[in-house]
Amino acid sequence: MVDRNSIRNLPAPQVLVDLIAANRWRHPGDDTLRKVVPMIRYPLRFLPSLEEMAFESATSIADDPKYSKLFREYRSSITTDTRDLPWLNMDRAFFVATNKVPGDDLAIALDYRTSATNPRVVASEWTDDGVLWCPVAATFTEFVDLIDL
């Protein structure tokens, strides 16, 4: 049986499922988002459905050795290394918001390395050394409260 409320065997937080069902999972506005996620400097699009989140998360820079280090994404399924932030394990994460403008290469992701039911929220930040994945909220529930959804 396929769980429609999961992405690559990662269960979407019930709060996210409920917000999507109520059409309340929306961008909170640039000012609010900048206060909570100051490292995001360009427009983001909150992905409106679990299907779009799954699509955006299906392939990853982690699959390309040339770019994996630059974007600090990896897959635990293909390496024995265990890495924490500023690296993102794409086998244990999925995107909930991505850049509006192609090439900006920004995202907000749920990082399940901390919890199987209420993952932490991380965001990408561009630096001179490439992307760093930075903590935004300890849990998805906290993130929803911070952006006032």
N, CA, C and O atoms as CSV, one atom per row, in Angstrom:
chain,resi,resn,atom,element,x,y,z
A,1,MET,N,N,0.840,-1.187,0.000
A,1,MET,CA,C,0.000,0.000,0.000
A,1,MET,C,C,0.884,1.249,0.000
A,1,MET,O,O,1.844,1.324,0.767
A,2,VAL,N,N,0.574,2.218,-0.842
A,2,VAL,CA,C,1.324,3.453,-0.946
A,2,VAL,C,C,0.685,4.499,-0.044
A,2,VAL,O,O,-0.524,4.724,-0.098
A,3,ASP,N,N,1.501,5.133,0.782
A,3,ASP,CA,C,1.007,6.202,1.642
A,3,ASP,C,C,1.036,7.504,0.850
A,3,ASP,O,O,2.108,8.008,0.517
A,4,ARG,N,N,-0.118,8.038,0.556
A,4,ARG,CA,C,-0.211,9.273,-0.233
A,4,ARG,C,C,0.298,10.484,0.520
A,4,ARG,O,O,0.523,11.535,-0.081
A,5,ASN,N,N,0.484,10.357,1.826
A,5,ASN,CA,C,0.963,11.474,2.628
A,5,ASN,C,C,2.440,11.334,2.977
A,5,ASN,O,O,2.900,11.844,3.999
A,6,SER,N,N,3.175,10.637,2.118
A,6,SER,CA,C,4.610,10.542,2.337
A,6,SER,C,C,5.336,10.791,1.021
A,6,SER,O,O,4.781,10.629,-0.066
A,7,ILE,N,N,6.578,11.183,1.158
A,7,ILE,CA,C,7.438,11.435,0.011
A,7,ILE,C,C,8.688,10.600,0.211
A,7,ILE,O,O,9.431,10.803,1.171
A,8,ARG,N,N,8.920,9.659,-0.698
A,8,ARG,CA,C,10.053,8.747,-0.596
A,8,ARG,C,C,10.144,8.122,0.804
A,8,ARG,O,O,11.214,8.099,1.412
A,9,ASN,N,N,9.038,7.628,1.293
A,9,ASN,CA,C,8.939,6.962,2.600
A,9,ASN,C,C,9.166,7.888,3.785
A,9,ASN,O,O,9.378,7.412,4.900
A,10,LEU,N,N,9.127,9.174,3.575
A,10,LEU,CA,C,9.206,10.149,4.662
A,10,LEU,C,C,7.794,10.696,4.881
A,10,LEU,O,O,7.242,11.339,3.989
A,11,PRO,N,N,7.206,10.454,6.044
A,11,PRO,CA,C,5.830,10.906,6.261
A,11,PRO,C,C,5.745,12.428,6.384
A,11,PRO,O,O,6.427,13.035,7.210
A,12,ALA,N,N,4.915,13.020,5.568
A,12,ALA,CA,C,4.719,14.470,5.675
A,12,ALA,C,C,4.127,14.776,7.046
A,12,ALA,O,O,3.225,14.070,7.496
A,13,PRO,N,N,4.618,15.813,7.716
A,13,PRO,CA,C,4.020,16.174,9.007
A,13,PRO,C,C,2.514,16.403,8.845
A,13,PRO,O,O,2.078,17.007,7.865
A,14,GLN,N,N,1.741,15.932,9.786
A,14,GLN,CA,C,0.289,16.074,9.701
A,14,GLN,C,C,-0.122,17.535,9.577
A,14,GLN,O,O,-1.103,17.851,8.904
A,15,VAL,N,N,0.618,18.420,10.218
A,15,VAL,CA,C,0.327,19.859,10.111
A,15,VAL,C,C,0.436,20.303,8.653
A,15,VAL,O,O,-0.398,21.076,8.182
A,16,LEU,N,N,1.445,19.828,7.939
A,16,LEU,CA,C,1.596,20.176,6.523
A,16,LEU,C,C,0.448,19.607,5.701
A,16,LEU,O,O,-0.120,20.309,4.865
A,17,VAL,N,N,0.106,18.369,5.925
A,17,VAL,CA,C,-1.012,17.740,5.210
A,17,VAL,C,C,-2.295,18.543,5.444
A,17,VAL,O,O,-3.053,18.797,4.508
A,18,ASP,N,N,-2.529,18.934,6.683
A,18,ASP,CA,C,-3.739,19.705,7.012
A,18,ASP,C,C,-3.723,21.089,6.372
A,18,ASP,O,O,-4.751,21.546,5.871
A,19,LEU,N,N,-2.572,21.762,6.381
A,19,LEU,CA,C,-2.474,23.089,5.762
A,19,LEU,C,C,-2.727,23.015,4.258
A,19,LEU,O,O,-3.418,23.867,3.700
A,20,ILE,N,N,-2.170,22.001,3.605
A,20,ILE,CA,C,-2.401,21.838,2.165
A,20,ILE,C,C,-3.883,21.581,1.896
A,20,ILE,O,O,-4.461,22.174,0.986
A,21,ALA,N,N,-4.497,20.701,2.684
A,21,ALA,CA,C,-5.919,20.373,2.488
A,21,ALA,C,C,-6.804,21.599,2.664
A,21,ALA,O,O,-7.820,21.739,1.982
A,22,ALA,N,N,-6.419,22.486,3.578
A,22,ALA,CA,C,-7.208,23.698,3.847
A,22,ALA,C,C,-6.792,24.867,2.956
A,22,ALA,O,O,-7.276,25.986,3.132
A,23,ASN,N,N,-5.891,24.610,1.993
A,23,ASN,CA,C,-5.363,25.652,1.116
A,23,ASN,C,C,-4.721,26.797,1.910
A,23,ASN,O,O,-4.823,27.965,1.536
A,24,ARG,N,N,-4.062,26.433,3.006
A,24,ARG,CA,C,-3.407,27.440,3.850
A,24,ARG,C,C,-1.884,27.327,3.809
A,24,ARG,O,O,-1.198,28.124,4.449
A,25,TRP,N,N,-1.339,26.358,3.075
A,25,TRP,CA,C,0.108,26.256,2.915
A,25,TRP,C,C,0.503,27.205,1.790
A,25,TRP,O,O,0.557,26.830,0.619
A,26,ARG,N,N,0.776,28.452,2.186
A,26,ARG,CA,C,1.085,29.511,1.228
A,26,ARG,C,C,2.257,30.345,1.716
A,26,ARG,O,O,2.564,30.387,2.907
A,27,HIS,N,N,2.890,30.993,0.782
A,27,HIS,CA,C,3.967,31.928,1.106
A,27,HIS,C,C,3.409,32.971,2.069
A,27,HIS,O,O,2.353,33.543,1.801
A,28,PRO,N,N,4.094,33.233,3.189
A,28,PRO,CA,C,3.561,34.169,4.186
A,28,PRO,C,C,3.809,35.633,3.860
A,28,PRO,O,O,3.392,36.508,4.618
A,29,GLY,N,N,4.474,35.916,2.759
A,29,GLY,CA,C,4.852,37.285,2.410
A,29,GLY,C,C,6.351,37.459,2.612
A,29,GLY,O,O,6.949,36.854,3.502
A,30,ASP,N,N,6.944,38.296,1.773
A,30,ASP,CA,C,8.399,38.456,1.797
A,30,ASP,C,C,8.922,38.966,3.134
A,30,ASP,O,O,9.944,38.480,3.620
A,31,ASP,N,N,8.231,39.947,3.742
A,31,ASP,CA,C,8.712,40.505,5.009
A,31,ASP,C,C,8.743,39.448,6.105
A,31,ASP,O,O,9.731,39.332,6.830
A,32,THR,N,N,7.679,38.688,6.225
A,32,THR,CA,C,7.611,37.634,7.245
A,32,THR,C,C,8.674,36.581,6.980
A,32,THR,O,O,9.377,36.161,7.899
A,33,LEU,N,N,8.796,36.151,5.727
A,33,LEU,CA,C,9.756,35.108,5.409
A,33,LEU,C,C,11.191,35.573,5.669
A,33,LEU,O,O,12.010,34.798,6.163
A,34,ARG,N,N,11.501,36.831,5.339
A,34,ARG,CA,C,12.853,37.367,5.580
A,34,ARG,C,C,13.197,37.397,7.069
A,34,ARG,O,O,14.350,37.181,7.442
A,35,LYS,N,N,12.212,37.661,7.913
A,35,LYS,CA,C,12.462,37.668,9.362
A,35,LYS,C,C,12.803,36.267,9.866
A,35,LYS,O,O,13.659,36.112,10.737
A,36,VAL,N,N,12.147,35.262,9.330
A,36,VAL,CA,C,12.325,33.883,9.792
A,36,VAL,C,C,13.483,33.200,9.068
A,36,VAL,O,O,14.205,32.396,9.657
A,37,VAL,N,N,13.652,33.522,7.798
A,37,VAL,CA,C,14.677,32.871,6.972
A,37,VAL,C,C,15.505,33.963,6.281
A,37,VAL,O,O,15.393,34.154,5.070
A,38,PRO,N,N,16.333,34.677,7.046
A,38,PRO,CA,C,17.040,35.832,6.470
A,38,PRO,C,C,18.037,35.486,5.370
A,38,PRO,O,O,18.405,36.351,4.574
A,39,MET,N,N,18.478,34.231,5.317
A,39,MET,CA,C,19.458,33.867,4.285
A,39,MET,C,C,18.843,33.737,2.895
A,39,MET,O,O,19.572,33.675,1.905
A,40,ILE,N,N,17.521,33.696,2.805
A,40,ILE,CA,C,16.844,33.621,1.509
A,40,ILE,C,C,16.711,35.046,0.981
A,40,ILE,O,O,15.958,35.859,1.517
A,41,ARG,N,N,17.459,35.326,-0.078
A,41,ARG,CA,C,17.509,36.696,-0.601
A,41,ARG,C,C,16.694,36.889,-1.879
A,41,ARG,O,O,16.504,38.017,-2.335
A,42,TYR,N,N,16.216,35.787,-2.454
A,42,TYR,CA,C,15.472,35.860,-3.710
A,42,TYR,C,C,14.109,35.207,-3.530
A,42,TYR,O,O,13.904,34.464,-2.571
A,43,PRO,N,N,13.177,35.473,-4.435
A,43,PRO,CA,C,11.807,34.967,-4.277
A,43,PRO,C,C,11.725,33.435,-4.242
A,43,PRO,O,O,12.382,32.732,-5.011
A,44,LEU,N,N,10.900,32.960,-3.329
A,44,LEU,CA,C,10.631,31.527,-3.197
A,44,LEU,C,C,9.187,31.238,-3.536
A,44,LEU,O,O,8.313,32.099,-3.438
A,45,ARG,N,N,8.965,30.005,-3.936
A,45,ARG,CA,C,7.604,29.528,-4.193
A,45,ARG,C,C,7.338,28.376,-3.227
A,45,ARG,O,O,8.052,27.374,-3.236
A,46,PHE,N,N,6.314,28.524,-2.399
A,46,PHE,CA,C,5.906,27.426,-1.530
A,46,PHE,C,C,5.205,26.399,-2.409
A,46,PHE,O,O,4.231,26.721,-3.090
A,47,LEU,N,N,5.693,25.180,-2.395
A,47,LEU,CA,C,5.137,24.135,-3.260
A,47,LEU,C,C,3.757,23.755,-2.743
A,47,LEU,O,O,3.629,23.387,-1.576
A,48,PRO,N,N,2.717,23.832,-3.577
A,48,PRO,CA,C,1.335,23.750,-3.104
A,48,PRO,C,C,0.797,22.354,-2.811
A,48,PRO,O,O,-0.300,22.218,-2.269
A,49,SER,N,N,1.550,21.319,-3.159
A,49,SER,CA,C,1.025,19.969,-2.952
A,49,SER,C,C,2.170,19.006,-2.648
A,49,SER,O,O,3.332,19.274,-2.955
A,50,LEU,N,N,1.811,17.882,-2.039
A,50,LEU,CA,C,2.813,16.847,-1.791
A,50,LEU,C,C,3.357,16.294,-3.105
A,50,LEU,O,O,4.523,15.906,-3.179
A,51,GLU,N,N,2.524,16.257,-4.136
A,51,GLU,CA,C,2.969,15.778,-5.444
A,51,GLU,C,C,4.075,16.680,-6.003
A,51,GLU,O,O,5.068,16.189,-6.540
A,52,GLU,N,N,3.899,17.998,-5.876
A,52,GLU,CA,C,4.939,18.909,-6.369
A,52,GLU,C,C,6.196,18.823,-5.507
A,52,GLU,O,O,7.309,18.926,-6.022
A,53,MET,N,N,6.025,18.637,-4.202
A,53,MET,CA,C,7.184,18.463,-3.324
A,53,MET,C,C,7.954,17.204,-3.718
A,53,MET,O,O,9.184,17.205,-3.759
A,54,ALA,N,N,7.222,16.140,-4.005
A,54,ALA,CA,C,7.868,14.892,-4.424
A,54,ALA,C,C,8.593,15.091,-5.759
A,54,ALA,O,O,9.713,14.613,-5.936
A,55,PHE,N,N,7.958,15.791,-6.689
A,55,PHE,CA,C,8.569,16.033,-7.994
A,55,PHE,C,C,9.851,16.846,-7.849
A,55,PHE,O,O,10.879,16.487,-8.423
A,56,GLU,N,N,9.798,17.937,-7.088
A,56,GLU,CA,C,10.968,18.805,-6.909
A,56,GLU,C,C,12.095,18.101,-6.160
A,56,GLU,O,O,13.261,18.462,-6.315
A,57,SER,N,N,11.759,17.110,-5.360
A,57,SER,CA,C,12.746,16.407,-4.535
A,57,SER,C,C,13.215,15.092,-5.157
A,57,SER,O,O,14.096,14.428,-4.611
A,58,ALA,N,N,12.639,14.716,-6.284
A,58,ALA,CA,C,12.917,13.399,-6.876
A,58,ALA,C,C,14.356,13.259,-7.347
A,58,ALA,O,O,14.996,12.236,-7.106
A,59,THR,N,N,14.856,14.270,-8.006
A,59,THR,CA,C,16.249,14.249,-8.425
A,59,THR,C,C,16.986,15.307,-7.625
A,59,THR,O,O,16.381,16.240,-7.098
A,60,SER,N,N,18.261,15.156,-7.542
A,60,SER,CA,C,19.007,16.041,-6.665
A,60,SER,C,C,20.413,16.257,-7.167
A,60,SER,O,O,20.974,15.420,-7.873
A,61,ILE,N,N,20.963,17.369,-6.801
A,61,ILE,CA,C,22.374,17.655,-7.031
A,61,ILE,C,C,23.214,16.559,-6.377
A,61,ILE,O,O,24.329,16.280,-6.817
A,62,ALA,N,N,22.678,15.944,-5.335
A,62,ALA,CA,C,23.394,14.874,-4.635
A,62,ALA,C,C,23.728,13.717,-5.566
A,62,ALA,O,O,24.642,12.940,-5.290
A,63,ASP,N,N,22.998,13.601,-6.663
A,63,ASP,CA,C,23.220,12.527,-7.615
A,63,ASP,C,C,24.352,12.826,-8.602
A,63,ASP,O,O,24.734,11.963,-9.391
A,64,ASP,N,N,24.881,14.039,-8.555
A,64,ASP,CA,C,25.933,14.449,-9.478
A,64,ASP,C,C,27.198,14.780,-8.693
A,64,ASP,O,O,27.264,15.825,-8.047
A,65,PRO,N,N,28.197,13.912,-8.740
A,65,PRO,CA,C,29.418,14.148,-7.957
A,65,PRO,C,C,30.059,15.508,-8.227
A,65,PRO,O,O,30.700,16.080,-7.344
A,66,LYS,N,N,29.888,16.023,-9.432
A,66,LYS,CA,C,30.490,17.308,-9.801
A,66,LYS,C,C,29.900,18.457,-8.964
A,66,LYS,O,O,30.617,19.386,-8.593
A,67,TYR,N,N,28.601,18.389,-8.673
A,67,TYR,CA,C,27.935,19.493,-7.980
A,67,TYR,C,C,27.588,19.193,-6.525
A,67,TYR,O,O,27.227,20.105,-5.781
A,68,SER,N,N,27.688,17.969,-6.119
A,68,SER,CA,C,27.309,17.579,-4.759
A,68,SER,C,C,28.028,18.408,-3.695
A,68,SER,O,O,27.409,18.878,-2.741
A,69,LYS,N,N,29.325,18.581,-3.863
A,69,LYS,CA,C,30.105,19.339,-2.874
A,69,LYS,C,C,29.719,20.819,-2.873
A,69,LYS,O,O,29.607,21.426,-1.808
A,70,LEU,N,N,29.517,21.399,-4.045
A,70,LEU,CA,C,29.146,22.807,-4.151
A,70,LEU,C,C,27.807,23.079,-3.462
A,70,LEU,O,O,27.656,24.080,-2.762
A,71,PHE,N,N,26.837,22.181,-3.666
A,71,PHE,CA,C,25.499,22.370,-3.109
A,71,PHE,C,C,25.326,21.690,-1.749
A,71,PHE,O,O,24.266,21.786,-1.130
A,72,ARG,N,N,26.372,21.005,-1.292
A,72,ARG,CA,C,26.388,20.289,-0.004
A,72,ARG,C,C,25.133,19.420,0.175
A,72,ARG,O,O,24.429,19.490,1.182
A,73,GLU,N,N,24.898,18.611,-0.842
A,73,GLU,CA,C,23.842,17.604,-0.788
A,73,GLU,C,C,24.478,16.240,-1.010
A,73,GLU,O,O,25.377,16.098,-1.838
A,74,TYR,N,N,24.016,15.242,-0.276
A,74,TYR,CA,C,24.515,13.883,-0.455
A,74,TYR,C,C,23.382,12.909,-0.200
A,74,TYR,O,O,22.306,13.294,0.258
A,75,ARG,N,N,23.632,11.650,-0.499
A,75,ARG,CA,C,22.665,10.577,-0.231
A,75,ARG,C,C,23.341,9.536,0.651
A,75,ARG,O,O,24.393,8.999,0.303
A,76,SER,N,N,22.735,9.262,1.780
A,76,SER,CA,C,23.279,8.247,2.677
A,76,SER,C,C,23.199,6.856,2.055
A,76,SER,O,O,23.893,5.938,2.491
A,77,SER,N,N,22.365,6.702,1.050
A,77,SER,CA,C,22.235,5.399,0.390
A,77,SER,C,C,23.426,5.079,-0.521
A,77,SER,O,O,23.596,3.934,-0.939
A,78,ILE,N,N,24.245,6.084,-0.827
A,78,ILE,CA,C,25.380,5.820,-1.709
A,78,ILE,C,C,26.729,6.144,-1.064
A,78,ILE,O,O,27.765,6.052,-1.721
A,79,THR,N,N,26.723,6.518,0.200
A,79,THR,CA,C,27.975,6.777,0.900
A,79,THR,C,C,27.860,6.303,2.345
A,79,THR,O,O,26.768,6.263,2.911
A,80,THR,N,N,28.973,5.954,2.918
A,80,THR,CA,C,28.968,5.557,4.330
A,80,THR,C,C,29.217,6.749,5.233
A,80,THR,O,O,29.129,6.635,6.455
A,81,ASP,N,N,29.529,7.894,4.639
A,81,ASP,CA,C,29.738,9.109,5.427
A,81,ASP,C,C,28.456,9.519,6.123
A,81,ASP,O,O,27.371,9.434,5.547
A,82,THR,N,N,28.582,9.954,7.339
A,82,THR,CA,C,27.448,10.587,8.016
A,82,THR,C,C,27.803,12.047,8.189
A,82,THR,O,O,28.812,12.387,8.806
A,83,ARG,N,N,26.984,12.883,7.652
A,83,ARG,CA,C,27.231,14.327,7.684
A,83,ARG,C,C,26.000,15.016,8.254
A,83,ARG,O,O,24.868,14.591,8.026
A,84,ASP,N,N,26.239,16.060,8.979
A,84,ASP,CA,C,25.136,16.880,9.472
A,84,ASP,C,C,25.243,18.237,8.777
A,84,ASP,O,O,26.040,18.409,7.855
A,85,LEU,N,N,24.452,19.178,9.215
A,85,LEU,CA,C,24.519,20.511,8.628
A,85,LEU,C,C,25.958,20.992,8.690
A,85,LEU,O,O,26.643,20.754,9.685
A,86,PRO,N,N,26.422,21.651,7.667
A,86,PRO,CA,C,25.688,22.321,6.595
A,86,PRO,C,C,25.359,21.446,5.388
A,86,PRO,O,O,24.971,21.966,4.342
A,87,TRP,N,N,25.508,20.121,5.516
A,87,TRP,CA,C,25.158,19.188,4.450
A,87,TRP,C,C,23.718,18.734,4.614
A,87,TRP,O,O,23.214,18.643,5.733
A,88,LEU,N,N,23.055,18.450,3.497
A,88,LEU,CA,C,21.689,17.943,3.510
A,88,LEU,C,C,21.682,16.539,2.913
A,88,LEU,O,O,22.137,16.330,1.788
A,89,ASN,N,N,21.167,15.587,3.670
A,89,ASN,CA,C,21.036,14.206,3.204
A,89,ASN,C,C,19.711,14.092,2.449
A,89,ASN,O,O,18.646,14.083,3.067
A,90,MET,N,N,19.768,14.006,1.132
A,90,MET,CA,C,18.551,13.996,0.321
A,90,MET,C,C,17.765,12.695,0.439
A,90,MET,O,O,16.639,12.617,-0.052
A,91,ASP,N,N,18.332,11.669,1.080
A,91,ASP,CA,C,17.546,10.473,1.378
A,91,ASP,C,C,16.671,10.689,2.604
A,91,ASP,O,O,15.749,9.912,2.850
A,92,ARG,N,N,16.947,11.730,3.371
A,92,ARG,CA,C,16.224,12.007,4.609
A,92,ARG,C,C,15.643,13.423,4.604
A,92,ARG,O,O,15.474,14.030,5.661
A,93,ALA,N,N,15.338,13.950,3.410
A,93,ALA,CA,C,14.820,15.321,3.307
A,93,ALA,C,C,13.966,15.467,2.053
A,93,ALA,O,O,14.080,14.689,1.106
A,94,PHE,N,N,13.111,16.484,2.074
A,94,PHE,CA,C,12.442,16.890,0.837
A,94,PHE,C,C,12.135,18.378,0.893
A,94,PHE,O,O,12.007,18.972,1.964
A,95,PHE,N,N,12.020,18.965,-0.305
A,95,PHE,CA,C,11.802,20.403,-0.428
A,95,PHE,C,C,10.327,20.752,-0.238
A,95,PHE,O,O,9.440,20.049,-0.723
A,96,VAL,N,N,10.082,21.856,0.481
A,96,VAL,CA,C,8.720,22.378,0.630
A,96,VAL,C,C,8.574,23.738,-0.038
A,96,VAL,O,O,7.458,24.211,-0.255
A,97,ALA,N,N,9.701,24.369,-0.363
A,97,ALA,CA,C,9.702,25.646,-1.087
A,97,ALA,C,C,10.964,25.685,-1.936
A,97,ALA,O,O,12.026,25.227,-1.515
A,98,THR,N,N,10.835,26.238,-3.137
A,98,THR,CA,C,11.981,26.336,-4.045
A,98,THR,C,C,11.982,27.708,-4.709
A,98,THR,O,O,11.010,28.459,-4.625
A,99,ASN,N,N,13.093,28.015,-5.369
A,99,ASN,CA,C,13.239,29.320,-6.014
A,99,ASN,C,C,12.189,29.521,-7.091
A,99,ASN,O,O,11.823,28.594,-7.814
A,100,LYS,N,N,11.706,30.775,-7.180
A,100,LYS,CA,C,10.771,31.133,-8.254
A,100,LYS,C,C,11.506,31.299,-9.575
A,100,LYS,O,O,11.000,30.934,-10.636
A,101,VAL,N,N,12.707,31.854,-9.490
A,101,VAL,CA,C,13.477,32.163,-10.690
A,101,VAL,C,C,14.497,31.054,-10.930
A,101,VAL,O,O,15.343,30.795,-10.074
A,102,PRO,N,N,14.421,30.394,-12.095
A,102,PRO,CA,C,15.402,29.350,-12.390
A,102,PRO,C,C,16.828,29.893,-12.275
A,102,PRO,O,O,17.135,30.985,-12.754
A,103,GLY,N,N,17.680,29.114,-11.635
A,103,GLY,CA,C,19.068,29.519,-11.463
A,103,GLY,C,C,19.367,30.128,-10.110
A,103,GLY,O,O,20.533,30.204,-9.720
A,104,ASP,N,N,18.342,30.569,-9.373
A,104,ASP,CA,C,18.592,31.111,-8.032
A,104,ASP,C,C,19.028,29.999,-7.078
A,104,ASP,O,O,19.758,30.252,-6.119
A,105,ASP,N,N,18.585,28.777,-7.337
A,105,ASP,CA,C,19.012,27.597,-6.577
A,105,ASP,C,C,18.896,27.779,-5.071
A,105,ASP,O,O,19.877,27.648,-4.339
A,106,LEU,N,N,17.693,28.081,-4.624
A,106,LEU,CA,C,17.391,28.240,-3.207
A,106,LEU,C,C,16.269,27.298,-2.830
A,106,LEU,O,O,15.444,26.933,-3.667
A,107,ALA,N,N,16.241,26.905,-1.568
A,107,ALA,CA,C,15.159,26.022,-1.137
A,107,ALA,C,C,15.011,26.035,0.373
A,107,ALA,O,O,15.922,26.400,1.116
A,108,ILE,N,N,13.832,25.623,0.792
A,108,ILE,CA,C,13.554,25.292,2.187
A,108,ILE,C,C,13.190,23.815,2.175
A,108,ILE,O,O,12.408,23.364,1.338
A,109,ALA,N,N,13.764,23.068,3.110
A,109,ALA,CA,C,13.556,21.625,3.134
A,109,ALA,C,C,13.208,21.145,4.531
A,109,ALA,O,O,13.530,21.788,5.530
A,110,LEU,N,N,12.546,20.006,4.577
A,110,LEU,CA,C,12.323,19.303,5.837
A,110,LEU,C,C,13.443,18.286,5.979
A,110,LEU,O,O,13.667,17.471,5.084
A,111,ASP,N,N,14.142,18.336,7.100
A,111,ASP,CA,C,15.300,17.478,7.357
A,111,ASP,C,C,14.929,16.465,8.430
A,111,ASP,O,O,14.826,16.804,9.609
A,112,TYR,N,N,14.731,15.222,8.012
A,112,TYR,CA,C,14.235,14.163,8.889
A,112,TYR,C,C,15.327,13.501,9.730
A,112,TYR,O,O,15.055,12.504,10.399
A,113,ARG,N,N,16.533,14.016,9.715
A,113,ARG,CA,C,17.583,13.432,10.544
A,113,ARG,C,C,17.344,13.690,12.027
A,113,ARG,O,O,17.959,13.039,12.871
A,114,THR,N,N,16.467,14.620,12.353
A,114,THR,CA,C,16.204,14.941,13.758
A,114,THR,C,C,14.916,14.330,14.293
A,114,THR,O,O,14.796,14.113,15.499
A,115,SER,N,N,13.955,14.049,13.424
A,115,SER,CA,C,12.674,13.502,13.866
A,115,SER,C,C,11.951,12.860,12.682
A,115,SER,O,O,11.962,13.388,11.570
A,116,ALA,N,N,11.331,11.723,12.937
A,116,ALA,CA,C,10.589,11.033,11.885
A,116,ALA,C,C,9.195,11.609,11.668
A,116,ALA,O,O,8.568,11.340,10.643
A,117,THR,N,N,8.703,12.397,12.621
A,117,THR,CA,C,7.343,12.920,12.505
A,117,THR,C,C,7.256,14.443,12.491
A,117,THR,O,O,6.290,14.999,11.969
A,118,ASN,N,N,8.245,15.120,13.053
A,118,ASN,CA,C,8.237,16.581,13.108
A,118,ASN,C,C,9.649,17.078,12.802
A,118,ASN,O,O,10.353,17.548,13.696
A,119,PRO,N,N,10.061,16.971,11.533
A,119,PRO,CA,C,11.443,17.259,11.154
A,119,PRO,C,C,11.818,18.727,11.331
A,119,PRO,O,O,10.966,19.614,11.379
A,120,ARG,N,N,13.131,18.946,11.425
A,120,ARG,CA,C,13.589,20.333,11.470
A,120,ARG,C,C,13.461,20.939,10.076
A,120,ARG,O,O,13.381,20.230,9.072
A,121,VAL,N,N,13.445,22.255,10.045
A,121,VAL,CA,C,13.348,22.994,8.789
A,121,VAL,C,C,14.693,23.663,8.545
A,121,VAL,O,O,15.248,24.320,9.425
A,122,VAL,N,N,15.205,23.481,7.332
A,122,VAL,CA,C,16.488,24.061,6.947
A,122,VAL,C,C,16.315,24.834,5.649
A,122,VAL,O,O,15.387,24.588,4.879
A,123,ALA,N,N,17.229,25.775,5.419
A,123,ALA,CA,C,17.194,26.561,4.186
A,123,ALA,C,C,18.599,26.680,3.627
A,123,ALA,O,O,19.587,26.639,4.359
A,124,SER,N,N,18.662,26.825,2.339
A,124,SER,CA,C,19.959,26.954,1.682
A,124,SER,C,C,20.417,28.406,1.705
A,124,SER,O,O,19.625,29.339,1.574
A,125,GLU,N,N,21.720,28.557,1.876
A,125,GLU,CA,C,22.327,29.891,1.838
A,125,GLU,C,C,23.560,29.824,0.953
A,125,GLU,O,O,24.427,28.969,1.133
A,126,TRP,N,N,23.626,30.743,-0.010
A,126,TRP,CA,C,24.796,30.801,-0.879
A,126,TRP,C,C,25.900,31.576,-0.182
A,126,TRP,O,O,25.667,32.655,0.364
A,127,THR,N,N,27.120,31.013,-0.205
A,127,THR,CA,C,28.310,31.669,0.324
A,127,THR,C,C,29.397,31.595,-0.756
A,127,THR,O,O,29.185,31.028,-1.827
A,128,ASP,N,N,30.546,32.171,-0.460
A,128,ASP,CA,C,31.663,32.085,-1.409
A,128,ASP,C,C,32.114,30.647,-1.621
A,128,ASP,O,O,32.720,30.332,-2.645
A,129,ASP,N,N,31.823,29.768,-0.657
A,129,ASP,CA,C,32.222,28.362,-0.746
A,129,ASP,C,C,31.106,27.453,-1.227
A,129,ASP,O,O,31.234,26.231,-1.155
A,130,GLY,N,N,30.027,28.018,-1.710
A,130,GLY,CA,C,28.901,27.213,-2.164
A,130,GLY,C,C,27.738,27.311,-1.203
A,130,GLY,O,O,27.641,28.258,-0.422
A,131,VAL,N,N,26.861,26.333,-1.263
A,131,VAL,CA,C,25.642,26.340,-0.446
A,131,VAL,C,C,25.918,25.778,0.935
A,131,VAL,O,O,26.641,24.794,1.092
A,132,LEU,N,N,25.334,26.414,1.921
A,132,LEU,CA,C,25.297,25.889,3.284
A,132,LEU,C,C,23.830,25.657,3.610
A,132,LEU,O,O,22.985,26.498,3.306
A,133,TRP,N,N,23.523,24.521,4.226
A,133,TRP,CA,C,22.162,24.265,4.706
A,133,TRP,C,C,22.118,24.688,6.166
A,133,TRP,O,O,22.848,24.160,7.005
A,134,CYS,N,N,21.252,25.647,6.453
A,134,CYS,CA,C,21.199,26.275,7.772
A,134,CYS,C,C,19.885,25.961,8.469
A,134,CYS,O,O,18.838,25.892,7.825
A,135,PRO,N,N,19.937,25.771,9.788
A,135,PRO,CA,C,18.689,25.523,10.511
A,135,PRO,C,C,17.815,26.776,10.537
A,135,PRO,O,O,18.302,27.894,10.704
A,136,VAL,N,N,16.533,26.559,10.369
A,136,VAL,CA,C,15.549,27.645,10.422
A,136,VAL,C,C,14.656,27.467,11.649
A,136,VAL,O,O,14.380,28.426,12.370
A,137,ALA,N,N,14.210,26.240,11.875
A,137,ALA,CA,C,13.361,25.925,13.028
A,137,ALA,C,C,13.650,24.489,13.455
A,137,ALA,O,O,13.925,23.623,12.624
A,138,ALA,N,N,13.584,24.255,14.751
A,138,ALA,CA,C,13.876,22.920,15.282
A,138,ALA,C,C,12.861,21.887,14.822
A,138,ALA,O,O,13.180,20.702,14.722
A,139,THR,N,N,11.633,22.331,14.539
A,139,THR,CA,C,10.574,21.436,14.072
A,139,THR,C,C,9.734,22.145,13.019
A,139,THR,O,O,9.742,23.372,12.923
A,140,PHE,N,N,9.012,21.361,12.234
A,140,PHE,CA,C,8.110,21.947,11.252
A,140,PHE,C,C,6.996,22.730,11.952
A,140,PHE,O,O,6.592,23.795,11.485
A,141,THR,N,N,6.507,22.202,13.062
A,141,THR,CA,C,5.452,22.902,13.813
A,141,THR,C,C,5.924,24.283,14.247
A,141,THR,O,O,5.178,25.257,14.144
A,142,GLU,N,N,7.155,24.370,14.729
A,142,GLU,CA,C,7.714,25.678,15.117
A,142,GLU,C,C,7.796,26.600,13.923
A,142,GLU,O,O,7.478,27.783,14.041
A,143,PHE,N,N,8.218,26.089,12.765
A,143,PHE,CA,C,8.299,26.894,11.549
A,143,PHE,C,C,6.937,27.474,11.173
A,143,PHE,O,O,6.827,28.656,10.848
A,144,VAL,N,N,5.914,26.644,11.219
A,144,VAL,CA,C,4.555,27.104,10.889
A,144,VAL,C,C,4.137,28.226,11.834
A,144,VAL,O,O,3.524,29.202,11.400
A,145,ASP,N,N,4.456,28.101,13.108
A,145,ASP,CA,C,4.150,29.163,14.069
A,145,ASP,C,C,4.937,30.440,13.752
A,145,ASP,O,O,4.392,31.542,13.814
A,146,LEU,N,N,6.211,30.286,13.414
A,146,LEU,CA,C,7.057,31.455,13.121
A,146,LEU,C,C,6.571,32.227,11.910
A,146,LEU,O,O,6.669,33.454,11.886
A,147,ILE,N,N,6.052,31.544,10.908
A,147,ILE,CA,C,5.565,32.250,9.721
A,147,ILE,C,C,4.070,32.526,9.793
A,147,ILE,O,O,3.466,33.006,8.833
A,148,ASP,N,N,3.490,32.219,10.930
A,148,ASP,CA,C,2.104,32.575,11.242
A,148,ASP,C,C,1.087,31.995,10.268
A,148,ASP,O,O,0.211,32.695,9.761
A,149,LEU,N,N,1.232,30.682,10.017
A,149,LEU,CA,C,0.233,30.007,9.181
A,149,LEU,C,C,-0.806,29.362,10.087
A,149,LEU,O,O,-1.747,28.736,9.599
